[in-house]
Amino acid sequence: MKQAGTSLTKPTPGYLLVALMVMTTPSCETNQLATARQDGAWMPLFDGNSLRNWKMTDFPSPGPVTVKDEKILLSAGQAMTGITWTGDFPRQNYEVRLKSMRVDGSDFFCCLTFPVGQGHCSLVLGGWGGSLVGLSSIDGLDASENETTESIEFENGRPYAVKLSVSKEKIEVWLDDENIIDQAITDQEFSVRLEVEESLPFGIASYSTDAALWDLAMRTKPGKTSK
């Protein structure tokens, strides 16, 4: 039986025109981002009911993306399944928070790709067999090879609170209120692996793993939000 809720699958040609019309319609989230830039308030990126302002990331052979019980569910595909934000997004001096959970599987349940100045970077949680954490990539070195590499044993079915902060000086990451990454930006080159480029400029993905996402929000910090 088909479960109730919102669902995204790869569009067929018959739906292409409709999809383009939806994606080019001005969104209230863009106005909310402008407001957030003025007062620093948290702006929800997920309304708990729909995938508004998100599109299914164009990965090869992904699983379905659905909304159920106020969570975004990324179902395991042959490789990566994800969502990409279609609205405006700052490039620096911002924070993102979310709850994420590996429902089933043994690989990364949260690959958060985000802007860093003129480049982009990905935060990997639970990769390379289920425990690797790090930023990918720094000076061409991915999350398993640079100074942010760490091993954390993640439990399936347990929610994790994630917070990302990007300033002009550094990238910081907190996991359940513990600061796990404090990475300087100066004189570093940030990039993403080829397979996650479809997540740009801001997106979240899992790898052959069922994942759940909720409580997604962002806010800006004092200073310029673009570079």
C-alpha positions in Angstrom: 0.0 0.0 0.0 1.3 3.5 -0.9 2.0 5.6 2.2 0.4 9.0 2.5 2.7 12.0 2.2 4.7 14.1 -0.3 7.0 12.3 -2.6 9.7 13.2 -5.1 10.9 11.0 -7.9 12.9 11.8 -11.0 10.7 13.8 -13.4 9.4 12.3 -16.7 9.3 14.4 -19.8 5.5 15.0 -19.4 6.1 16.7 -16.1 9.1 18.8 -17.2 7.2 22.0 -18.1 5.3 21.9 -14.8 8.5 21.4 -12.9 10.2 24.3 -14.6 7.2 26.5 -13.8 7.3 25.6 -10.1 11.1 26.1 -9.9 10.9 29.6 -11.5 8.0 30.9 -9.4 9.1 33.4 -6.8 9.1 31.9 -3.3 8.2 33.3 0.1 11.4 31.6 1.4 13.5 34.1 -0.7 11.8 36.9 1.2 12.3 35.1 4.5 16.0 34.8 3.7 16.1 38.6 3.2 14.4 39.1 6.6 16.8 36.6 8.2 19.7 38.6 6.9 18.4 41.7 8.7 17.5 40.3 12.1 19.5 37.0 12.4 16.4 35.0 13.1 16.3 31.3 12.4 14.4 30.6 9.1 12.9 27.2 8.6 14.1 25.4 5.5 11.4 22.6 5.8 7.8 23.2 6.7 7.2 19.7 8.0 4.6 18.9 5.4 6.0 19.4 1.9 9.2 19.6 -0.1 8.6 23.2 -1.1 11.8 24.9 -2.3 13.6 21.6 -2.6 14.2 19.4 -5.6 15.3 15.8 -5.8 19.0 15.8 -6.5 19.8 14.3 -9.9 22.0 11.4 -8.8 22.1 8.2 -10.8 19.5 5.6 -9.6 18.5 7.2 -6.4 15.8 6.0 -4.0 12.6 7.9 -3.5 12.3 11.0 -1.3 9.2 11.4 0.8 7.7 13.4 3.6 6.1 11.5 6.5 5.6 12.4 10.2 7.2 15.8 9.7 10.4 14.3 8.4 12.1 14.1 5.0 12.9 10.5 4.3 15.8 9.7 1.9 15.3 6.1 0.9 18.3 4.0 -0.1 19.1 3.9 -3.8 21.9 2.2 -5.7 24.2 5.0 -4.5 23.2 8.5 -3.4 19.8 9.9 -2.7 19.3 13.6 -1.8 17.6 16.9 -2.0 18.9 20.3 -3.2 17.7 23.7 -2.2 16.3 25.7 -5.1 16.1 29.2 -3.4 18.6 31.8 -2.5 21.4 31.0 0.0 24.3 32.9 1.6 27.9 32.2 0.9 29.4 33.1 4.3 28.4 34.3 7.8 25.5 31.9 8.3 24.5 28.9 10.4 22.5 25.8 9.6 20.9 23.4 12.0 19.1 20.1 11.5 18.2 16.8 13.0 19.4 13.7 11.1 19.1 10.0 11.6 20.4 6.9 9.9 17.2 4.8 9.8 18.8 1.7 8.2 22.0 1.0 6.4 25.7 1.4 7.1 27.0 4.4 5.2 26.7 8.2 5.4 23.2 9.4 6.4 24.1 13.1 6.1 26.3 14.6 3.4 25.6 18.3 3.9 27.0 20.3 0.9 27.2 24.1 1.5 28.8 27.3 0.2 32.1 28.5 1.5 33.0 31.9 0.0 33.5 31.3 -3.7 33.7 27.5 -3.2 31.7 24.7 -1.7 32.3 21.9 0.8 30.6 18.8 2.1 30.2 17.7 5.7 30.1 13.9 5.8 28.6 12.1 8.8 28.9 8.3 8.9 30.8 7.6 5.6 33.2 5.0 4.5 31.6 2.1 6.3 29.5 4.0 8.8 31.8 6.0 11.2 33.8 8.5 9.2 33.3 12.2 9.8 35.0 15.1 8.1 34.9 17.9 5.5 35.3 17.1 1.8 37.4 18.5 0.3 40.2 20.7 1.6 43.0 21.4 -0.8 41.9 18.4 -2.8 41.9 16.0 0.2 38.5 14.5 1.0 36.9 13.7 4.3 39.0 10.6 4.9 42.4 12.4 4.2 42.5 15.8 5.8 42.8 17.3 9.3 39.0 17.1 10.0 38.9 13.3 9.7 37.4 11.7 12.7 35.7 8.4 13.5 32.4 8.4 15.4 30.2 5.3 16.0 26.7 6.3 14.9 23.7 4.3 16.0 20.9 3.5 13.6 17.6 4.9 14.8 19.1 7.6 17.0 18.6 11.3 16.1 21.6 13.5 16.0 21.5 17.3 16.3 23.8 18.9 13.7 24.9 22.6 13.5 27.1 24.1 10.9 28.6 27.6 11.1 30.4 29.3 8.2 32.1 32.6 8.8 34.8 34.5 6.9 37.5 32.9 9.1 36.4 29.3 9.6 33.9 26.4 9.4 32.6 24.9 12.6 30.5 21.9 13.2 28.7 20.7 16.3 27.2 17.3 16.9 24.8 17.1 19.8 26.3 20.3 21.1 29.9 19.0 20.9 32.2 21.0 18.7 33.7 18.3 16.4 35.2 20.5 13.6 36.9 23.9 13.9 38.5 24.5 10.5 40.3 27.7 9.4 39.3 29.0 5.9 42.3 31.3 5.3 44.7 30.0 2.6 42.6 26.9 2.1 40.8 25.7 -1.1 37.4 24.1 -0.6 35.7 21.9 -3.2 33.4 18.9 -3.4 33.8 15.5 -4.9 32.6 15.1 -8.4 29.7 12.8 -7.4 28.1 15.4 -5.2 28.2 18.4 -7.5 24.5 17.9 -8.2 24.0 19.0 -4.6 25.2 22.5 -5.2 24.8 25.1 -3.9 23.2 23.6 -0.8 21.9 20.0 -0.4 21.8 16.9 1.7 22.3 13.3 0.7 22.7 9.8 1.9 24.6 6.8 0.4 22.8 3.5 0.0 21.2 4.3 3.4 17.7 5.1 4.6 18.0 8.5 6.3 15.6 11.0 8.0 15.9 14.8 8.2 13.9 17.3 10.1 14.1 20.7 12.0 16.1 22.2 9.1 16.7 25.9 9.6 19.3 28.6 8.8 20.2 32.1 10.1 22.7 34.7 9.2 25.5 36.1 11.4 26.7 39.7 11.5 28.8 40.6 8.5 28.4 40.3 4.7 26.7 37.0 3.6 28.3 37.0 0.2 31.9 37.1 -1.0 
